[in-house]
Amino acid sequence: MYMSSYFTVFKDESKLDINYIPMRLLHREYQFNLLNKFFQFSIESPGKMAQRVLMVGKVGTGKTALAKLFGLKIMQMAQEKGVNLRYVHVNCRERRGSLFMILQQAILNFYPNFPKRGYSSEELLQMLLQVLDEQNIFVILALDEIEALVQSEGADALYKLTRVHESRLKAPQRLSLIGILRELGCLEVLDESTKSTLQRNIIFLEEYSKNELRDILNVRAVLAFRSDVVLDESLDIIAELAERENGNARYAIELLWRAGKYADASNLQEVSPECVRRASSSVYPIVQKNAIFSLGLHEKLFLLGLARQFKHAKKAYLTMGEAEDAYRIVCEEYGEKPRGHTQLWKYVNNLSAADIVETQGSGSGLRGKTTLIGLPYVPAEELDRELSRRLGLNDG
Amino acid sequence: MMVEEVFSSKGRVKILRLLVEIGELNISEIARRAGLNYATTNHHLIFLEKAGLVCHKSFGRIRIYRLNEDNAHAKAVKMLIEGWVMNEKR
């Protein structure tokens, strides 16, 4: 059925945005209550203790949404009781896993013009506590993707964060932590004492089942779409596909949004299963997509060079030299001074750690020794389009 | 301190304007935004603090300055600068 060109199936697209936090998280009530119990003291007797909680679950199991929703609610409750409690959410990967940058983002909440350099992360931690003391603030610091912090700073950073109150015997304990991660395995590198301090309270978020995903999709469809435009069958298919993607609700919601976009693009009045099928073939796994959003400018440029090479070359791997050449061309296009080889090599390692690219040594058959870079997880065309859009020039 | 002593320096007026407009800043940032060098900025800030117009908080080695809103002269300076800037924008 065709409608005039300005018809859209959406009522409010923002309800499908990755940053939208619903006022109630379906099928996470138990975990929400658990969080409330763990932090009950922070409203009833603030400063008496500092809490550390880990939230563990795969991608799209609602970790970030749950933490943020909890943050909003507990701040409201604290305000009603006259407690100056603040929830600060920091994504460690976006802060390059640096304790310094993480603490800086936390302190900027209270001092927006705090100087950006000139001190160490240890000093910054003390400064943060000083600010909290002076303004009588209690903070729940949520460290999202804490793996990045452990990966880049080792055990030290978490040790410092968990032991920050030890030298302040009689002072109120102002800094509580929520660590958000995908698997507990990444904490193996920590020393025993930090591990035991952190792993006292763990909240596991299991993968969503098909029925649970269906419930979530139902609610989002009502919020985001005009009434009766999303067919039940379409929601069924999305729930099934997302269940196969490890019960990933974020994938489900993105698929729903994209299916709506296909319906709009085809001037359809409803989001049919065919729209979902077309959308599903264009959505690449969400893990890489998130990681790509938080890359730095030159990492994005490097990746764009790779994507463009892979788009045209029918090869599984590019050599480091070929990748560097492609990167330089992209730099020229964007008017950026290219980074040197060592820096690029670090980028490749980061991209590989984030599962965006795959690397291997060149081995026999190639002269000399070089790193081979593959792009097995993400379609090159899609990556090119996405990066070009984010970098602000038209598709090349 | 006499009013002419405070306003006799372009650098001091720039610093006061910055603190009125932005609120709190550390010395290096004040120097950068005012286009002054660090030593001059530091010198002016010490002068202004003695006059009671600004005050600072220390975080380790870092000093963050702001207008001393408890001081009647500082309040008057703030009103003057805000009124002036508003007229500039019209």
Chai-1 contact restraints between the chains, C-beta under 6 A:
chainA,res_idxA,chainB,res_idxB,connection_type,confidence,min_distance_angstrom,max_distance_angstrom,comment,restraint_id
A,N113,B,E24,contact,1.0,0.0,6.0,A-B,restraint_1
A,N113,B,L25,contact,1.0,0.0,6.0,A-B,restraint_2
A,P115,B,N26,contact,1.0,0.0,6.0,A-B,restraint_3
A,P115,B,I62,contact,1.0,0.0,6.0,A-B,restraint_4
A,E123,B,G60,contact,1.0,0.0,6.0,A-B,restraint_5
A,M127,B,F59,contact,1.0,0.0,6.0,A-B,restraint_6
A,Q130,B,F59,contact,1.0,0.0,6.0,A-B,restraint_7
